[in-house]
Every structure is written in structure tokens, then in C-alpha cells.
Amino acid sequence: VKKYYNDGSICLEQNFFDDKLHGTKKKHEKDGNVHISNYDKGKCLD
């Protein structure tokens, strides 16, 4: 399942921790897997 930022761009694992456009993101555990969660400037939609 692809995840998208609220501006329509795709959330990528490789820029999860360092994304100048979207800010520093946060991650959380869900069913034992790392998923991209809400972050400082906008949201990464499920």
C-alpha cells in the first residue's frame, strides 16, 4: 500500500528521516511493522 503526503507526493522510506520539503517525520509501530505516521508539517495519509 502506497502512502501519500497531503500534497499528493509519495512517501518514501529512504527519505523518511530527512525530508526538507515535508519536515522531520515521526514513525510508529503498527502490527509489528513500521508505518509512516503524522509528522510536523502536514500528514502522510494511510
C-alpha positions in Angstrom: 0.0 0.0 0.0 1.5 3.3 -1.1 1.2 6.2 1.3 1.0 9.8 0.2 1.6 13.2 1.7 -1.3 15.7 1.8 0.2 17.4 -1.2 -0.1 14.2 -3.3 3.6 13.2 -3.4 4.5 9.6 -2.5 6.0 8.9 1.0 9.3 7.1 0.5 11.1 5.0 3.1 14.5 6.3 2.0 13.6 9.9 2.8 11.6 9.1 5.9 14.1 10.7 8.3 15.4 13.6 6.2 12.8 15.3 4.0 13.4 19.0 3.6 10.0 19.6 2.0 7.8 17.9 4.5 9.9 18.2 7.6 11.1 15.6 10.1 8.6 12.8 10.3 7.7 10.5 13.1 7.1 6.8 12.9 5.1 4.4 15.0 4.7 0.6 15.3 1.5 -1.0 13.9 1.0 -4.7 13.8 4.8 -5.2 14.3 5.6 -3.2 11.1 6.9 0.4 10.8 4.4 2.7 9.2 4.7 6.4 8.4 2.5 8.4 10.7 1.6 12.1 11.0 4.5 14.5 11.0 5.3 18.1 11.8 4.3 19.8 8.6 1.2 18.0 7.1 0.3 14.4 7.1 1.2 11.2 5.4 -2.1 9.6 4.6 -2.8 5.8 5.1 
